[in-house]
Amino acid sequence: MTTVTLPTVSPPPGRYAVAPGRSFAELTAYYGPLATLRHRVTLTGASLTVPESASESESASVSEAMSQAAGARPVFRFDLAGTMKASLVSEHVEPMADGRHLQLIADLDVRGVAFPVLLRLRVVRCAEGRMLVVGSARLPYRLLRRATGFRLPWSRPATRLRLLLAAEFA
């Protein structure tokens, strides 16, 4: 059995953006176990800001770099267009125990209303100046609709939504 380990180089401090065509976002509506709608959402922008104190040494792993300074944590931002015009901004980034996953507590801003979201990201690749992440968030549709006014077409019933994100920050 082969174990996959995360590279031990974290991105240096700075602001990273996603190049056009190097990202993917999808919104899936579920009614019980059935997917009633699957729609690709345009990711108009995504950025990662790594503060100075979050990456002190080159030998630190991504999880160690993400967890060092409580006040200086990295900030992820995803701007969505299309069916869901919104922005997702992380407030708190916490590394998981395995060192390859990050848990983001973020706000999904839809029509000026912030909706709390738990986004789990897997760090696929991390090299000098590059970071590839894939993650998803599960959203209760009824609560999202009541809080923000976001609605799906009447012909697409839903009990929950899944927002899938993939981005390569460079």
N, C-alpha and C positions, 0 to 999 in steps of 0.2 A: 504494500500500500504506500503510495506516494503522498507526502504532505506538501501542501503549497504554502510557502512563506512569503510574506510581504517584503518587498525590497526595503532596505534600511535607510534610505535617503528620503528626507522630507523635502517638500518644496521650500525654497528659500523665502524669506519675508518679501512681501510685495502683493500686488494686485494681479490676479490672473483672470482672463476672459476666455470665453469659448468661441473658437473660430466658426464662421458659418459652415454648416454642413457637418459639424463635429458634435452634434447633440441630437437628442431624441426625447420627445415627451408624448405620452399617450394617456388619455382619460377613458376608463372603462366603467360602465354602469352595470351593476349587478342587481337582480331581483331574486333573492334567495341564492341558489347555486348557479343560476343562469345569467350569462352575460347578455344584456339587452342592447348595449351600445358600446362600440369601440371606436374611438375617434382620435386621430393624431392631432395633437395640439402644437401650434407653432411656438417654439421657444425663441422669443425675440432677443433675449439676452440672458447671460448667466455670468456670474463672477464669483471669485473666491479671493478674499482678502486675508492674507496671513500676516499677523502683526510681528514686530521685531522679536518680542520675547517668546513667541510660540515656537520658534525654531532656532534654538541656541547652538546646537552642534550638528554637524553633518552625519554623525553616527547615530543619531536618535531615530527611532522608528516613527512612523506616521502617528501611531496612537500616543506615543510619549510626547511628540511635538504638539499634538492637539490638546493634551491634558496638562501642560506645564503651568502656564499662568492663568489663574481663574479669571482675572479681569481682562486678559488679552487673548481671547479665543478667536479662532478663525471665524469669518462670517461668510456664509454662502447666500447667494441671491439668485433666484430664477424668475424671469419675467415671461409670462405666458400670454398668448393672444389666441384669437379664434373663438371656439366655444366657451372657453373659460378665460376671460380677460382678468388676469390677476397677477400678483407678485408674491413670491414665497421668500421670506427673509428669515434666516436662522437667528435665534437669540441665544441659544446655548448649544454647543457642540460637545458631545461626550463620547469618548472612545469605548468600544465594547471590550470585553475581556480577551477575545481572541486576537486583537490587534489589527484585524482586517476590516472591521465594521465600525461605522460611526452612527451615532444616534443624534438627530437634530431635533430640538424643540424649536419650532418655527411658527411664524404667523403667516397665514394665507390671507392676503389683502384682496378682497373682492368688493368692488364698488365702495371703497373707503371703509369697509368693515373688516377688522382683523379677526380671523378664525384660527384657533390654535390647532396645530398639526404636529404629529410625530412622524418624522421622516427617517427611515433607516437606509443608510448608504453602505454599499460595499466598495471598498477601494480595490479596484481591479489592478491598476498599475500606478506606481508612483516612482518617478525618476526626477532627475534634476530639472526643475522648471516645468514639469508636466504631472498631471494627476487625472486619472480616469476613474470616474465613480458611476455606479449604477444603484438606483434605489427606488423605493416605492413608499407611498403613504396611503392609508385607508381612511376614508372620510365617510362619516354617517350622513347620508343624503338628506334626510329629513331635518337634522339639526343645521346643516349647511344652508339649506333652503330657507329655513326660518330666520337664521341669523343674518344672512347676506342677501337674500332675494334671488340667488342663483337658481335657475330652473332648467330642467331638461325638457325636450319636447313632450307633449302630453302622451304621445304614442310610445314613449320609452319609459316604462315604470322602473323605479330603482329603489333599493333599500340602502345601498352603499356605493361609494365610488372608489376607484383605485387610480391614483396618479402615479404613473411610472416615469422616471427621469433617468437619463443617461447623458453624461457630459464629459468632455475632455478639456480640462483647464490647461492652458499653456501661456 
